[in-house]
C-alpha cells in the first residue's frame, strides 16, 4: 500500500496575506512563482518612474504610475501595500501641490521598497520550494 502524499505548504512572509493568495491560486505554487516573477519584472520597470514623477512635481504622472502598480501588490498578497497605493492615489487627486503629498509619499515609498524587497525574497524561496 502506498503512503498518502503529504501536502507540502509554503510559509509566506507575515507581510503577505497567504489566505488571500491561496484563495486566488489554491496550492499552485508554480503559478505563484510565475505571478511573483511577472510582478517583479513589472515593478522593476515602473518603480523608478514614481520617484522621477515626484521629483518633477508631476502629480498626475505620479497618480497614474501608482494606479498602474497598485494591483500588482494585490496579485502577490501585499494587501496593505495595495491599500496604501489606493490611499496615495486618492490623495493625488485631492491636492494641488506636490509638497502636500510629501509626507504620504515618503511613507509610501518606504513601504513600496520594503514590499518589493520581501517580494524578491519570497520569489527566491518559491523557486527553491518548487525545485524540491
Backbone torsions as a table, in degrees:
resi	resn	phi	psi	omega
1	UNK	NA	138.0	-178.0
2	UNK	-84.4	140.4	174.8
3	UNK	-69.8	142.9	175.7
4	UNK	-63.8	145.1	178.8
5	UNK	-69.5	126.3	177.6
6	UNK	-74.5	137.4	178.7
7	UNK	-77.1	119.9	178.5
8	UNK	-93.4	134.9	-179.1
9	UNK	-118.7	144.3	174.7
10	UNK	-99.5	133.2	178.6
11	UNK	-96.1	114.1	-178.8
12	UNK	-83.6	156.4	173.7
13	UNK	-56.2	148.3	-178.9
14	UNK	-62.5	-20.2	179.1
15	UNK	-78.0	-6.5	-178.8
16	UNK	-108.0	132.8	176.5
17	UNK	-81.4	91.7	-174.3
18	UNK	-67.1	-34.1	178.9
19	UNK	-65.3	-34.5	175.3
20	UNK	-65.1	-43.9	178.1
21	UNK	-60.0	-44.9	179.6
22	UNK	-65.3	-30.1	176.5
23	UNK	-69.2	-28.7	178.4
24	UNK	-83.9	-45.2	-168.4
25	UNK	-116.7	1.4	-175.5
26	UNK	52.5	-128.2	-179.3
27	UNK	-106.2	27.1	-178.3
28	UNK	-86.2	80.8	-175.7
29	UNK	-69.0	-28.1	175.4
30	UNK	-63.8	-44.0	179.5
31	UNK	-67.0	-39.8	176.4
32	UNK	-58.7	-41.7	177.9
33	UNK	-59.0	-44.1	178.1
34	UNK	-62.0	-43.2	-179.8
35	UNK	-61.8	-44.8	179.2
36	UNK	-62.6	-42.6	-179.4
37	UNK	-63.6	-48.5	179.9
38	UNK	-61.1	-42.1	179.9
39	UNK	-64.4	-44.9	178.7
40	UNK	-62.6	-40.2	177.6
41	UNK	-60.1	-44.2	179.2
42	UNK	-64.2	-47.3	-177.5
43	UNK	-64.9	-38.4	178.0
44	UNK	-59.8	-30.3	178.2
45	UNK	-81.5	-36.3	-172.0
46	UNK	-88.9	-33.7	-172.9
47	UNK	-57.0	-43.2	179.1
48	UNK	-57.8	-30.4	179.7
49	UNK	-66.3	-24.7	-179.8
50	UNK	-67.5	-49.9	179.9
51	UNK	-67.8	-34.5	177.4
52	UNK	-62.8	-47.3	-179.8
53	UNK	-62.4	-40.9	179.0
54	UNK	-63.8	-47.7	-179.7
55	UNK	-64.6	-30.4	177.6
56	UNK	-83.7	0.0	-179.2
57	UNK	60.9	33.6	-178.2
58	UNK	-97.9	86.0	-176.2
59	UNK	-62.9	-42.4	-178.8
60	UNK	-64.6	-44.5	178.0
61	UNK	-63.4	-39.5	178.3
62	UNK	-62.7	-46.1	179.4
63	UNK	-61.6	-41.3	-178.7
64	UNK	-65.8	-41.6	-179.8
65	UNK	-67.4	-44.1	179.6
66	UNK	-64.1	-39.2	176.4
67	UNK	-61.0	-40.2	-177.7
68	UNK	-67.7	-37.9	-177.0
69	UNK	-87.1	-17.5	-175.3
70	UNK	-50.3	-50.5	-177.2
71	UNK	-66.3	-23.7	179.3
72	UNK	-59.0	-35.3	179.6
73	UNK	-73.3	-32.7	175.4
74	UNK	-67.1	-42.0	-179.8
75	UNK	-60.6	-23.8	-177.3
76	UNK	-109.1	11.7	173.8
77	UNK	82.9	7.2	177.5
78	UNK	-88.2	68.5	-172.9
79	UNK	-67.8	-33.5	178.4
80	UNK	-69.9	-33.0	176.6
81	UNK	-70.9	-40.2	176.7
82	UNK	-60.1	-43.9	178.1
83	UNK	-63.7	-41.6	178.0
84	UNK	-61.8	-38.3	176.2
85	UNK	-63.0	-42.7	179.3
86	UNK	-62.5	-44.4	179.9
87	UNK	-64.6	-38.8	178.2
88	UNK	-67.9	-42.4	178.1
89	UNK	-57.6	-45.2	177.5
90	UNK	-62.3	-40.7	179.6
91	UNK	-64.0	-35.8	178.6
92	UNK	-60.7	-34.0	-179.2
93	UNK	-73.8	-30.0	-173.7
94	UNK	-87.6	-20.1	-175.3
95	UNK	-97.6	162.1	177.8
96	UNK	-113.7	-16.6	-179.4
97	UNK	-130.4	143.7	-176.9
98	UNK	-62.9	-32.5	-178.6
99	UNK	-65.0	-21.7	174.6
100	UNK	-68.6	-23.6	-178.8
101	UNK	-91.4	-12.6	-170.0
102	UNK	-51.8	-51.4	-178.8
103	UNK	-61.9	-42.7	179.6
104	UNK	-67.1	-38.1	178.8
105	UNK	-62.3	-47.8	-177.4
106	UNK	-63.6	-37.7	176.2
107	UNK	-65.0	-45.8	178.7
108	UNK	-64.0	-44.0	-178.2
109	UNK	-58.4	-44.9	178.3
110	UNK	-61.6	-43.9	179.5
111	UNK	-64.9	-41.6	179.1
112	UNK	-60.5	-47.9	-179.0
113	UNK	-63.6	-41.4	178.1
114	UNK	-63.5	-45.8	-179.0
115	UNK	-63.1	-41.7	179.7
116	UNK	-67.0	-39.1	176.8
117	UNK	-61.1	-46.6	178.0
118	UNK	-63.7	-39.8	179.2
119	UNK	-60.7	-42.1	176.5
120	UNK	-60.6	-45.6	179.3
121	UNK	-61.3	-44.2	-178.6
122	UNK	-66.9	-36.9	177.0
123	UNK	-62.0	-46.4	178.8
124	UNK	-61.2	-41.3	178.9
125	UNK	-68.2	-37.2	176.2
126	UNK	-63.6	-42.8	177.6
127	UNK	-58.6	-46.8	179.6
128	UNK	-62.7	-44.5	179.8
129	UNK	-60.3	-43.7	-177.5
130	UNK	-72.0	-20.7	-179.7
131	UNK	-91.6	3.4	179.0
132	UNK	-76.0	NA	NA
